[in-house]
Amino acid sequence: MIALDSVFPILKPCQWASEAGQSALMIESLPKQDDKNVLNAPVLAFCSDRGESVSIIQSTDLTPEVTLQRVERAALQNLEYALSDIGWDEVDMDEHVPGMRVLVLGGNFYASEAILLPARMMQAHRRMGARRLLACVPSRGRLLVTNAADESSDQVGV
């Protein structure tokens, strides 16, 4: 049985999806645009976090009462609450790349999943004064964002 108060979203690389097979409860996190984008698109899985261990929720764990929509809604609410006490840190990259500023969100196992929270991404937009952001997840629990350099490109940004 899924305890909705311990459910979280978790981003996984596309390779993980093929290894996990059809049993893991997951959805594609990016819309299919073309073959090149699909090959590298991460997937969104859901996990049950019991404090000392995290287990991936299986599609067979769903019930008529606990649907994918309820799991997704609960996971995003739990994520928002879990990240409520951490803020963006600004890193001045001017020494390496003139004019480049980067915001970093870390300090929580699920910080990289903040990319799924529109309010968190809007905070980054405002702090960066950016119309478009370039975001990356270099490691578990870390989200980096910067102003997308090419404002005219539709291929970059959030």
C-alpha positions as CSV (number, residue, x, y, z in Angstrom):
1,M,0.0,0.0,0.0
2,I,1.3,3.5,-0.9
3,A,1.5,6.0,1.9
4,L,0.9,9.3,0.1
5,D,2.6,11.3,2.8
6,S,6.0,9.7,2.0
7,V,5.8,9.8,-1.9
8,F,8.3,11.9,-3.8
9,P,9.1,12.5,-7.5
10,I,12.5,11.4,-8.6
11,L,14.2,12.2,-11.9
12,K,16.0,9.3,-13.5
13,P,18.1,9.1,-16.6
14,C,16.6,7.7,-19.7
15,Q,18.8,4.6,-19.5
16,W,17.3,3.8,-16.1
17,A,13.9,3.6,-17.7
18,S,14.8,0.8,-20.0
19,E,16.5,-1.1,-17.2
20,A,13.6,-0.7,-14.8
21,G,11.2,-2.1,-17.4
22,Q,7.5,-1.7,-17.3
23,S,7.0,-2.4,-13.6
24,A,8.2,1.0,-12.2
25,L,5.7,3.7,-11.9
26,M,7.0,6.5,-14.2
27,I,6.1,9.1,-16.7
28,E,8.1,10.8,-19.3
29,S,9.2,14.1,-18.0
30,L,9.6,15.7,-21.4
31,P,7.2,15.6,-24.3
32,K,8.3,13.7,-27.4
33,Q,9.5,16.1,-30.0
34,D,11.8,14.1,-32.1
35,D,14.0,11.0,-31.8
36,K,17.1,13.0,-30.7
37,N,15.3,14.6,-27.8
38,V,13.6,11.4,-26.7
39,L,16.9,9.5,-26.5
40,N,18.2,11.9,-23.8
41,A,14.9,12.8,-22.0
42,P,14.8,11.9,-18.3
43,V,11.9,10.1,-16.9
44,L,10.0,10.9,-13.8
45,A,9.6,8.1,-11.4
46,F,7.9,8.1,-8.0
47,C,9.4,6.8,-4.8
48,S,8.4,6.0,-1.3
49,D,10.9,7.7,1.2
50,R,11.0,5.9,4.5
51,G,13.8,8.1,5.9
52,E,16.6,5.6,5.8
53,S,15.6,4.0,2.5
54,V,13.9,5.0,-0.7
55,S,12.1,2.5,-2.9
56,I,10.7,3.0,-6.4
57,I,6.9,2.7,-6.5
58,Q,5.7,0.0,-8.9
59,S,2.8,0.4,-11.2
60,T,1.3,-2.7,-9.5
61,D,1.1,-0.7,-6.3
62,L,-1.7,1.5,-7.7
63,T,-5.2,0.9,-6.6
64,P,-8.6,2.3,-7.6
65,E,-8.2,4.7,-4.7
66,V,-4.5,5.5,-5.2
67,T,-4.2,6.5,-8.8
68,L,-1.2,7.8,-10.7
69,Q,-2.8,11.3,-10.5
70,R,-3.1,11.1,-6.7
71,V,0.5,9.9,-6.4
72,E,1.8,12.6,-8.7
73,R,-0.2,15.3,-6.8
74,A,1.0,14.1,-3.4
75,A,4.6,13.7,-4.6
76,L,4.7,17.3,-5.8
77,Q,3.1,18.6,-2.5
78,N,5.6,16.6,-0.4
79,L,8.4,17.9,-2.5
80,E,7.3,21.5,-2.1
81,Y,7.1,21.1,1.6
82,A,10.5,19.2,1.9
83,L,12.2,22.0,0.0
84,S,10.5,24.9,1.7
85,D,13.4,25.6,4.1
86,I,16.2,25.7,1.5
87,G,17.0,28.6,-0.8
88,W,18.9,29.4,-3.9
89,D,22.6,30.2,-3.5
90,E,24.2,32.5,-6.0
91,V,27.6,31.6,-7.5
92,D,29.6,34.3,-9.3
93,M,31.3,32.6,-12.2
94,D,32.8,35.8,-13.6
95,E,36.4,34.6,-13.0
96,H,35.8,31.7,-15.4
97,V,33.0,33.0,-17.7
98,P,32.7,36.8,-17.7
99,G,29.2,37.9,-16.7
100,M,27.9,34.5,-15.9
101,R,25.9,34.0,-12.7
102,V,24.6,30.6,-11.5
103,L,22.0,29.8,-8.9
104,V,22.4,26.6,-7.0
105,L,19.7,24.7,-5.1
106,G,21.1,22.0,-2.9
107,G,21.1,20.6,0.6
108,N,18.3,18.1,0.2
109,F,18.2,14.7,-1.5
110,Y,15.3,16.0,-3.7
111,A,16.7,19.5,-4.6
112,S,17.2,18.5,-8.2
113,E,13.5,17.7,-8.5
114,A,12.7,21.4,-7.8
115,I,12.8,21.8,-11.6
116,L,9.3,20.3,-11.4
117,L,8.0,23.1,-9.2
118,P,6.8,26.1,-11.2
119,A,7.0,28.4,-8.1
120,R,10.7,27.5,-7.5
121,M,11.6,28.1,-11.1
122,M,9.8,31.4,-11.1
123,Q,12.0,32.4,-8.1
124,A,15.0,31.6,-10.2
125,H,13.6,33.7,-13.1
126,R,13.1,36.7,-10.8
127,R,16.5,36.4,-9.1
128,M,18.4,36.0,-12.4
129,G,16.2,38.7,-14.1
130,A,16.0,36.1,-16.9
131,R,13.3,35.6,-19.5
132,R,14.6,32.1,-20.1
133,L,16.6,29.8,-17.9
134,L,19.1,27.0,-18.7
135,A,18.8,24.4,-16.0
136,C,20.9,21.3,-15.3
137,V,21.1,18.6,-12.7
138,P,24.8,17.7,-12.3
139,S,24.2,15.3,-9.5
140,R,21.5,13.9,-7.2
141,G,20.3,16.7,-4.9
142,R,21.6,19.6,-6.9
143,L,20.0,21.9,-9.4
144,L,21.9,24.6,-11.3
145,V,20.2,27.4,-13.3
146,T,21.6,30.3,-15.3
147,N,20.3,32.9,-17.7
148,A,20.0,31.3,-21.1
149,A,22.6,33.2,-23.2
150,D,20.8,33.0,-26.5
151,E,17.4,34.7,-25.9
152,S,16.4,34.1,-29.5
153,S,16.8,30.3,-29.3
154,D,13.8,28.1,-28.8
155,Q,16.1,25.1,-28.2
156,V,17.3,26.3,-24.8
157,G,15.6,27.2,-21.6
158,V,12.8,26.3,-19.3
